[in-house]
Amino acid sequence: MTRRTTAGLVAAIGTALVSTLTGAGAPTAHAQPTAAAVAAPAYVAPPIEWTRCADSYLRQQGARCGMLIVPLDHSDPEGPTVKLAVSRIRHTTATASGVMFTNPGGPGGSGRWMATLGASVPHGVGGSFDWYGMDPRGVGDSLPRLTCDRGYFDWDRPAYVPSSATIMRQWRARTEAYAAACGRAGARRLLPHLRTVDTVADFETLREAIGAETVGFYGGSYGTYIAQVYATLHPASLDRVVMDGVIDPTRVFYRANLDQDRAFQGDMDAFFGWLGQHPRQFHLGSSKAAVKAAYRQLQDRLADHPVDRVGPSELTDALLPAGYGVRNWPFVGQQLSRLVVDNDPAGIRYLYRSGNPASQDTGYAVYLATECTDAPWPSAWSTWREDNDRVHRKAPYLTWANAWYNAPCRTWPAPAGPRVAVNGNGLGFAVLLINETLDAATPISGALEVRRRFPTASLVEGVGGRSHAAGLSGVACVDNAIARYLRSGTVPTRRTGNRSDLECGPVPVPAPRSPVRPRLSPWQL
């Protein structure tokens, strides 16, 4: 689930098969809520007052902004309300082809900027739609915002890998304290109402508020799970669905995070191998083995002697954008080289802080509030330790870092609901899925699972690619398929078997001397 932004780093996550989970505490499948359980009494939102956007980028792109008022609890329409920040860019053609709702992923990703997505659709097709973005409840400019511990991502944190009982105790205490802080937070009333079904209900309220009979939905990363749940619960409200970097709905979310660890190991190994192919540019060694050895030595050195408060955990976080997309490789490699060769941590500090903003934990808090309550998590610490120890032996780069990131879910102060049994059986139109083969955040196994569950879906595969949510990234084969679908509802002819329906090239790896600042930051789907 990715978050993207035009202003800097953003967040993202995903799923790929690892070893089967065992243990009494492992979560089991849950049934879809009944229609009665998800149906809400009638609620009519006040009209949205569309005004000048405060955000300069949105203004430049011609957006208007407003607030959508929705019930805190959609089953209690007369109860407390929350305000959701929304944006809109109207069609530029003589008539509109329809409405497109969007979500960039996370969970916890601010989404108003996604109203600008239409400009990226080739051949002017995006200009024939009205595009809407939304900051989901609890984040961005939506009110109230959820925050739990603004200093949680400060410097001087323990190493991620629990190589001693002391480190294990430190991280368990930290993650349990964060969950407890969320229970005491000023916006704690939000905690029971931040599930994906709540976000889907918010989008339904937006659809009704703008008077649209049906809408399209473009979701990236975790946004694809919103699309799946939306299509399952409200199929008659949709007329187009694009899922870009597809979540596996059967792995939400404990298994998804374990799955991710092995997939990221493969992409980070590929990144280290690429650095080794360019020793003159990066000076980290002339092979993958040499670069990995340099990385391990740096981790050991930082564990004993952090450099300007950069320790091994900050280094892990800082390099992770390389696992989200090959376009990040030159910039991330350059900053790693500066630290190894010149002992200059400035670039690594920038990468870490971009993914973990100082004095602001809203995105992380909402990420947890959604993932921790969308489906049950194991409560026994022995299950967590056994599962992560097993995966760590084969995928040491991310496993324990990812475990601690999600560990507050073990003691989360709001109850988890049943997992939605996603399917596309009620859809009367085609659905477009997009995934690169080796996307670590949302491996292609998730896209294939959704293809099986959505009989009208076709999958476009970036063959051999390692980038996450790679639609509208400039690969003509993929982008033209998106434009064709939005224009006419046409998708590639569905093939027989468990396979993609259109094979395209991947997002290409840039030249090593052409670094651009990454567009993806660690952790989130």
C-alpha positions as CSV (number, residue, x, y, z in Angstrom):
1,M,0.0,0.0,0.0
2,T,1.8,3.1,-1.0
3,R,1.6,6.7,-0.3
4,R,2.9,9.0,-2.9
5,T,3.4,12.8,-2.7
6,T,4.6,15.4,-5.0
7,A,6.3,17.2,-2.1
8,G,8.8,14.5,-1.0
9,L,8.9,11.1,0.5
10,V,5.7,9.1,1.2
11,A,4.7,5.8,2.6
12,A,3.8,2.3,1.3
13,I,3.5,-2.1,2.1
14,G,2.3,-5.7,0.9
15,T,2.2,-9.5,0.6
16,A,4.1,-12.5,-0.7
17,L,4.1,-16.1,0.3
18,V,6.5,-17.2,3.0
19,S,6.4,-20.3,5.2
20,T,3.1,-21.3,6.6
21,L,2.3,-19.7,10.0
22,T,1.8,-22.0,12.9
23,G,1.0,-21.6,16.6
24,A,-2.2,-21.2,18.6
25,G,-2.0,-17.4,18.3
26,A,-2.0,-17.2,14.5
27,P,-5.0,-15.5,13.1
28,T,-7.6,-17.5,11.1
29,A,-9.9,-16.5,8.3
30,H,-13.0,-14.6,9.2
31,A,-16.3,-14.4,7.4
32,Q,-17.6,-11.4,5.5
33,P,-19.9,-9.2,7.6
34,T,-23.6,-9.8,6.7
35,A,-25.5,-7.1,4.9
36,A,-27.3,-6.2,8.0
37,A,-24.0,-5.8,9.9
38,V,-22.6,-3.3,7.4
39,A,-25.7,-1.5,6.3
40,A,-26.1,1.9,8.0
41,P,-29.2,4.0,8.6
42,A,-29.7,6.9,6.2
43,Y,-27.3,9.8,6.7
44,V,-27.3,12.9,4.5
45,A,-24.0,14.9,4.6
46,P,-24.2,18.7,4.6
47,P,-23.2,20.1,1.2
48,I,-19.4,20.4,0.7
49,E,-18.3,24.0,0.4
50,W,-15.6,24.0,-2.3
51,T,-13.1,26.8,-1.7
52,R,-9.5,27.8,-2.6
53,C,-7.0,25.1,-1.4
54,A,-4.5,26.1,1.2
55,D,-2.0,23.7,-0.4
56,S,0.0,25.5,-3.1
57,Y,0.5,22.4,-5.2
58,L,-3.2,21.7,-5.3
59,R,-3.9,25.3,-6.2
60,Q,-1.4,25.1,-9.1
61,Q,-3.1,22.1,-10.4
62,G,-6.5,23.7,-10.4
63,A,-8.0,21.9,-7.4
64,R,-10.7,23.1,-5.1
65,C,-10.9,21.9,-1.5
66,G,-13.5,21.3,1.1
67,M,-14.6,19.3,4.1
68,L,-17.0,16.3,4.1
69,I,-18.8,15.8,7.4
70,V,-19.4,12.1,8.2
71,P,-20.6,10.2,11.2
72,L,-17.8,9.0,13.5
73,D,-19.7,5.7,13.7
74,H,-21.7,5.1,10.5
75,S,-24.1,2.8,12.4
76,D,-25.0,5.9,14.5
77,P,-25.8,8.6,12.0
78,E,-27.1,11.0,14.7
79,G,-24.0,10.6,16.9
80,P,-20.7,12.5,16.8
81,T,-19.2,13.5,13.4
82,V,-15.7,13.9,12.0
83,K,-14.5,16.2,9.1
84,L,-12.7,14.7,6.1
85,A,-10.5,17.0,3.9
86,V,-11.3,16.4,0.3
87,S,-10.1,17.9,-3.0
88,R,-11.6,18.0,-6.5
89,I,-10.3,18.7,-10.0
90,R,-13.1,19.0,-12.5
91,H,-12.9,17.6,-16.1
92,T,-11.5,19.8,-18.8
93,T,-13.4,18.3,-21.7
94,A,-16.8,19.5,-22.9
95,T,-18.5,16.7,-21.0
96,A,-17.4,14.5,-18.2
97,S,-16.8,10.8,-18.6
98,G,-17.4,10.2,-15.0
99,V,-16.0,10.5,-11.5
100,M,-12.8,9.0,-10.1
101,F,-12.2,8.5,-6.4
102,T,-8.6,7.8,-5.3
103,N,-6.5,6.5,-2.5
104,P,-2.7,6.3,-2.4
105,G,-2.3,3.6,0.3
106,G,-0.8,3.5,3.7
107,P,-3.0,2.9,5.7
108,G,-2.4,6.4,7.0
109,G,-1.6,8.1,3.7
110,S,-2.8,11.6,3.1
111,G,-4.7,11.5,-0.2
112,R,-5.9,14.9,-1.3
113,W,-3.0,15.2,-3.7
114,M,-4.4,12.2,-5.6
115,A,-7.0,14.5,-7.2
116,T,-4.1,15.5,-9.5
117,L,-3.7,11.9,-10.8
118,G,-5.7,12.5,-13.9
119,A,-2.9,14.7,-15.4
120,S,-0.7,11.6,-15.5
121,V,-3.1,9.5,-17.6
122,P,-1.8,9.6,-21.2
123,H,-3.6,10.8,-24.3
124,G,-5.6,13.3,-22.3
125,V,-8.0,10.6,-21.0
126,G,-7.7,11.8,-17.4
127,G,-9.0,15.2,-18.3
128,S,-12.4,13.8,-19.1
129,F,-13.1,12.8,-15.5
130,D,-13.7,14.6,-12.2
131,W,-11.0,13.5,-9.8
132,Y,-11.4,13.4,-6.1
133,G,-8.8,13.0,-3.3
134,M,-9.4,12.5,0.4
135,D,-7.4,12.6,3.6
136,P,-8.8,9.6,5.4
137,R,-10.2,10.1,8.9
138,G,-7.4,10.8,11.4
139,V,-4.7,12.1,9.0
140,G,-3.7,15.1,7.0
141,D,-6.1,18.0,7.2
142,S,-9.0,15.8,8.4
143,L,-10.2,16.5,11.9
144,P,-9.6,15.3,14.5
145,R,-6.1,14.0,13.8
146,L,-4.9,10.9,15.6
147,T,-1.5,11.2,17.3
148,C,-0.1,9.0,20.1
149,D,3.5,9.7,20.8
150,R,5.2,12.5,18.8
151,G,8.7,11.5,19.9
152,Y,8.4,7.8,19.0
153,F,10.6,8.1,15.9
154,D,13.3,10.2,17.5
155,W,16.9,9.2,17.2
156,D,18.9,6.8,19.5
157,R,16.6,3.8,19.1
158,P,17.7,0.2,19.9
159,A,18.9,-2.0,17.0
160,Y,16.1,-3.8,15.4
161,V,17.5,-7.4,15.6
162,P,17.1,-8.6,19.2
163,S,20.5,-10.1,19.5
164,S,20.3,-9.8,23.3
165,A,17.5,-10.1,25.9
166,T,18.0,-6.4,26.7
167,I,17.2,-5.4,23.1
168,M,14.1,-7.7,23.1
169,R,12.9,-6.1,26.4
170,Q,13.5,-2.6,25.1
171,W,11.5,-3.1,21.9
172,R,8.7,-4.9,23.6
173,A,8.4,-2.1,26.2
174,R,8.5,0.6,23.5
175,T,5.8,-1.0,21.3
176,E,3.5,-1.8,24.3
177,A,3.9,1.8,25.5
178,Y,3.0,3.2,22.1
179,A,-0.2,1.1,22.0
180,A,-1.0,2.3,25.5
181,A,-0.4,6.0,24.5
182,C,-2.8,5.6,21.6
183,G,-5.4,4.5,24.2
184,R,-4.8,7.7,26.1
185,A,-4.6,10.0,23.1
186,G,-6.9,13.0,22.8
187,A,-8.4,11.5,19.6
188,R,-8.8,8.0,21.1
189,R,-12.5,8.0,20.2
190,L,-11.3,7.4,16.7
191,L,-9.7,4.1,17.4
192,P,-12.7,1.8,17.1
193,H,-13.7,3.6,13.8
194,L,-10.6,3.4,11.6
195,R,-11.2,0.1,9.9
196,T,-11.2,-0.2,6.1
197,V,-15.0,-0.6,6.2
198,D,-15.2,2.8,7.8
199,T,-13.1,4.3,5.0
200,V,-15.4,2.7,2.4
201,A,-18.4,4.1,4.2
202,D,-16.8,7.5,4.0
203,F,-16.3,7.2,0.3
204,E,-19.9,6.1,-0.1
205,T,-21.0,9.2,1.8
206,L,-18.8,11.3,-0.6
207,R,-20.4,9.7,-3.6
208,E,-23.9,10.6,-2.2
209,A,-22.8,14.1,-1.3
210,I,-21.6,14.9,-4.8
211,G,-24.8,13.4,-6.3
212,A,-23.0,10.7,-8.4
213,E,-24.9,7.5,-9.2
214,T,-21.7,5.6,-9.7
215,V,-18.0,6.4,-9.4
216,G,-14.7,4.9,-10.4
217,F,-11.9,4.1,-7.9
218,Y,-8.2,4.2,-8.5
219,G,-6.3,2.6,-5.5
220,G,-2.6,2.2,-5.0
221,S,-1.1,-0.4,-2.6
222,Y,-3.3,-0.4,0.5
223,G,-5.8,1.6,-1.6
224,T,-6.3,-1.6,-3.6
225,Y,-7.7,-3.2,-0.4
226,I,-10.1,-0.3,0.0
227,A,-11.2,-0.9,-3.6
228,Q,-11.7,-4.6,-2.9
229,V,-13.8,-4.0,0.1
230,Y,-15.7,-1.2,-1.6
231,A,-16.5,-3.5,-4.6
232,T,-17.6,-6.3,-2.2
233,L,-19.9,-4.2,0.0
234,H,-21.2,-1.6,-2.6
235,P,-20.8,-3.1,-6.1
236,A,-23.6,-1.0,-7.5
237,S,-21.8,2.2,-6.6
238,L,-18.9,1.6,-8.9
239,D,-18.3,1.6,-12.6
240,R,-14.5,1.3,-12.9
241,V,-11.8,0.0,-10.6
242,V,-8.1,0.2,-11.0
243,M,-5.9,-1.6,-8.5
244,D,-2.2,-0.7,-8.7
245,G,0.1,-2.8,-6.5
246,V,-2.5,-5.3,-5.3
247,I,-3.0,-6.4,-1.7
248,D,-3.8,-10.1,-1.1
249,P,-7.0,-9.9,0.9
250,T,-6.4,-13.4,2.4
251,R,-3.2,-12.2,4.2
252,V,-4.6,-9.1,5.9
253,F,-2.5,-8.1,7.8
254,Y,-0.3,-10.2,10.2
255,R,0.6,-12.7,7.5
256,A,1.0,-9.9,5.0
257,N,3.8,-8.3,7.0
258,L,5.7,-11.6,7.4
259,D,5.3,-12.2,3.7
260,Q,6.8,-8.9,2.9
261,D,10.0,-9.6,4.7
262,R,11.3,-12.3,2.3
263,A,10.2,-10.3,-0.7
264,F,12.1,-7.2,0.4
265,Q,15.1,-9.4,1.0
266,G,15.2,-10.2,-2.7
267,D,14.8,-6.6,-3.8
268,M,17.4,-5.3,-1.4
269,D,19.8,-8.1,-2.5
270,A,19.2,-6.9,-6.1
271,F,19.9,-3.3,-5.0
272,F,23.2,-4.3,-3.4
273,G,24.1,-6.3,-6.5
274,W,23.4,-3.2,-8.7
275,L,25.7,-1.1,-6.4
276,G,28.4,-3.7,-6.9
277,Q,28.1,-3.3,-10.7
278,H,29.0,0.3,-10.4
279,P,32.0,0.4,-8.0
280,R,33.4,3.7,-9.5
281,Q,30.2,5.5,-8.7
282,F,29.5,4.1,-5.2
283,H,32.9,2.8,-3.9
284,L,31.2,0.0,-2.0
285,G,32.8,-3.0,-3.6
286,S,32.6,-4.7,-7.0
287,S,30.1,-7.5,-6.3
288,K,26.9,-8.0,-4.4
289,A,28.8,-10.0,-1.8
290,A,31.2,-7.2,-1.3
291,V,28.5,-4.6,-0.9
292,K,26.5,-6.7,1.5
293,A,29.6,-7.2,3.6
294,A,30.2,-3.5,3.6
295,Y,26.6,-3.0,4.8
296,R,26.9,-5.5,7.6
297,Q,30.2,-4.0,8.7
298,L,28.5,-0.6,8.8
299,Q,25.6,-1.9,10.8
300,D,28.0,-3.4,13.4
301,R,30.0,-0.1,13.6
302,L,26.9,2.0,14.0
303,A,25.6,-0.4,16.8
304,D,28.8,0.4,18.8
305,H,29.3,4.0,17.7
306,P,26.3,5.8,16.1
307,V,27.3,8.6,13.7
308,D,25.4,11.9,14.5
309,R,22.7,9.7,16.2
310,V,22.4,7.4,13.2
311,G,22.4,3.8,14.4
312,P,21.6,0.5,12.7
313,S,17.8,0.9,13.0
314,E,17.9,4.3,11.4
315,L,20.1,2.9,8.6
316,T,17.7,0.1,7.9
317,D,14.8,2.6,7.6
318,A,16.8,5.0,5.5
319,L,17.7,2.4,2.8
320,L,14.3,0.8,2.5
321,P,13.0,3.1,-0.3
322,A,15.4,1.1,-2.5
323,G,13.2,-1.9,-1.9
324,Y,10.1,0.1,-3.1
325,G,11.3,1.1,-6.5
326,V,14.4,1.0,-8.8
327,R,14.2,4.7,-9.5
328,N,15.3,5.2,-5.9
329,W,18.4,3.2,-6.3
330,P,20.9,5.9,-7.4
331,F,19.9,8.4,-4.7
332,V,19.8,5.8,-1.9
333,G,23.1,4.3,-3.1
334,Q,24.7,7.7,-3.1
335,Q,23.8,8.4,0.5
336,L,25.0,5.0,1.6
337,S,28.3,5.7,-0.1
338,R,28.6,9.0,1.7
339,L,28.3,7.3,5.0
340,V,30.6,4.4,4.3
341,V,33.3,6.3,2.4
342,D,33.2,9.7,4.0
343,N,31.5,9.0,7.4
344,D,29.0,11.6,6.3
345,P,25.5,10.7,7.6
346,A,23.6,13.8,6.2
347,G,22.0,11.9,3.4
348,I,21.0,8.9,5.6
349,R,19.6,11.3,8.2
350,Y,17.5,13.0,5.4
351,L,16.2,9.6,4.2
352,Y,15.3,8.5,7.7
353,R,13.7,11.7,8.8
354,S,11.7,11.9,5.5
355,G,10.1,8.6,6.2
356,N,9.6,9.4,9.9
357,P,8.8,13.1,10.3
358,A,10.0,14.7,13.5
359,S,7.3,15.4,16.1
360,Q,4.6,13.9,14.0
361,D,3.3,10.3,14.2
362,T,-0.2,10.8,12.7
363,G,0.4,8.6,9.6
364,Y,1.9,5.8,11.8
365,A,-0.9,6.0,14.4
366,V,-3.6,5.6,11.7
367,Y,-1.6,2.9,9.9
368,L,-1.7,0.9,13.2
369,A,-5.3,1.8,14.0
370,T,-6.4,0.4,10.6
371,E,-4.2,-2.7,10.4
372,C,-4.6,-3.6,14.0
373,T,-8.4,-3.6,13.8
374,D,-9.1,-4.9,10.2
375,A,-8.5,-8.5,11.4
376,P,-7.3,-10.2,14.6
377,W,-3.6,-10.4,15.4
378,P,-1.9,-13.0,17.6
379,S,-1.9,-12.0,21.3
380,A,0.8,-14.4,22.4
381,W,4.3,-13.0,22.2
382,S,5.7,-16.6,21.6
383,T,3.9,-16.7,18.3
384,W,5.4,-13.4,17.2
385,R,8.9,-14.5,18.3
386,E,8.7,-17.9,16.6
387,D,7.4,-16.6,13.4
388,N,9.9,-13.8,13.1
389,D,12.8,-15.9,14.2
390,R,12.0,-18.3,11.4
391,V,11.6,-15.7,8.7
392,H,14.7,-13.8,9.9
393,R,16.9,-16.7,9.2
394,K,16.2,-16.4,5.5
395,A,15.4,-12.7,5.3
396,P,17.4,-10.8,7.9
397,Y,17.2,-7.3,6.3
398,L,13.7,-6.4,7.2
399,T,12.1,-9.1,9.4
400,W,12.6,-7.7,12.9
401,A,12.3,-4.1,11.8
402,N,8.9,-4.9,10.4
403,A,8.0,-6.9,13.4
404,W,8.6,-4.0,15.8
405,Y,6.8,-1.6,13.5
406,N,3.7,-3.7,13.8
407,A,4.1,-5.0,17.3
408,P,1.8,-2.4,18.9
409,C,-1.1,-4.5,17.3
410,R,-0.4,-7.2,19.8
411,T,-1.7,-5.0,22.7
412,W,-3.8,-2.5,20.6
413,P,-6.4,-0.8,22.8
414,A,-9.3,-1.2,20.3
415,P,-10.9,-4.5,19.2
416,A,-10.3,-6.0,15.9
417,G,-13.3,-6.7,13.7
418,P,-13.8,-9.7,11.3
419,R,-11.9,-9.7,8.0
420,V,-14.1,-9.0,5.0
421,A,-14.4,-11.9,2.6
422,V,-13.5,-10.0,-0.5
423,N,-15.0,-10.9,-3.9
424,G,-16.0,-9.2,-7.2
425,N,-19.0,-11.3,-8.0
426,G,-21.4,-8.4,-7.9
427,L,-19.6,-6.3,-10.5
428,G,-21.0,-5.9,-13.9
429,F,-17.9,-4.3,-15.5
430,A,-14.3,-5.1,-16.1
431,V,-11.6,-4.4,-13.5
432,L,-7.9,-3.6,-14.2
433,L,-5.1,-4.9,-12.0
434,I,-1.5,-3.8,-12.2
435,N,1.6,-5.4,-10.6
436,E,5.2,-5.8,-11.3
437,T,6.5,-9.3,-10.9
438,L,8.9,-8.7,-8.0
439,D,7.2,-5.9,-6.3
440,A,8.2,-6.5,-2.6
441,A,5.6,-4.4,-1.0
442,T,2.7,-6.1,-2.9
443,P,4.0,-9.2,-4.6
444,I,2.2,-10.5,-7.6
445,S,0.7,-13.4,-5.6
446,G,-1.7,-10.9,-4.2
447,A,-2.7,-9.7,-7.7
448,L,-3.3,-13.3,-8.8
449,E,-5.4,-14.0,-5.7
450,V,-7.6,-10.9,-6.5
451,R,-7.8,-12.0,-10.2
452,R,-9.2,-15.3,-9.0
453,R,-11.8,-13.5,-6.7
454,F,-12.8,-11.0,-9.4
455,P,-14.1,-12.8,-12.4
456,T,-14.1,-9.7,-14.6
457,A,-10.5,-8.6,-13.7
458,S,-7.5,-8.6,-16.0
459,L,-3.9,-8.3,-14.8
460,V,-1.2,-6.2,-16.4
461,E,2.2,-7.4,-15.3
462,G,5.5,-5.5,-15.4
463,V,7.6,-8.6,-16.1
464,G,10.7,-8.8,-14.0
465,G,10.0,-5.4,-12.4
466,R,10.8,-4.6,-8.8
467,S,8.8,-1.3,-8.4
468,H,5.8,-0.9,-6.2
469,A,2.4,0.4,-7.6
470,A,4.1,1.2,-10.9
471,G,1.2,2.4,-12.9
472,L,1.5,5.8,-14.5
473,S,5.2,5.6,-14.2
474,G,6.0,6.2,-17.8
475,V,6.0,2.6,-19.1
476,A,3.9,3.1,-22.2
477,C,2.5,-0.5,-22.3
478,V,1.1,-0.1,-18.8
479,D,0.0,3.5,-19.0
480,N,-1.7,2.9,-22.3
481,A,-3.7,0.0,-20.8
482,I,-4.8,2.4,-18.0
483,A,-5.9,5.1,-20.5
484,R,-7.7,2.5,-22.6
485,Y,-9.6,1.2,-19.6
486,L,-10.6,4.6,-18.4
487,R,-11.7,5.7,-21.8
488,S,-13.7,2.7,-22.9
489,G,-13.8,0.2,-20.0
490,T,-11.7,-2.2,-22.1
491,V,-9.2,-4.5,-20.4
492,P,-6.7,-7.0,-21.9
493,T,-8.4,-10.3,-22.9
494,R,-8.5,-12.6,-19.9
495,R,-6.3,-15.7,-20.4
496,T,-6.9,-19.1,-19.0
497,G,-4.9,-20.2,-16.0
498,N,-3.3,-18.5,-13.0
499,R,-1.4,-15.8,-14.9
500,S,-1.3,-12.2,-16.0
501,D,-3.3,-11.2,-19.1
502,L,-0.9,-8.6,-20.5
503,E,2.8,-8.6,-20.1
504,C,4.7,-5.3,-20.2
505,G,8.2,-4.2,-19.5
506,P,9.2,-3.0,-16.0
507,V,10.1,0.4,-14.8
508,P,13.7,0.7,-15.9
509,V,16.6,1.1,-13.6
510,P,18.1,4.6,-14.1
511,A,21.7,5.3,-14.7
512,P,23.8,5.4,-11.5
513,R,24.7,9.0,-12.0
514,S,21.1,10.3,-12.3
515,P,19.9,10.3,-8.7
516,V,16.5,11.6,-7.9
517,R,15.0,11.9,-4.5
518,P,12.9,8.8,-3.7
519,R,9.1,9.0,-3.8
520,L,8.5,6.2,-1.4
521,S,9.3,5.8,2.2
522,P,9.4,2.7,4.4
523,W,6.9,0.4,5.9
524,Q,3.4,1.1,4.8
525,L,1.4,-0.9,2.3
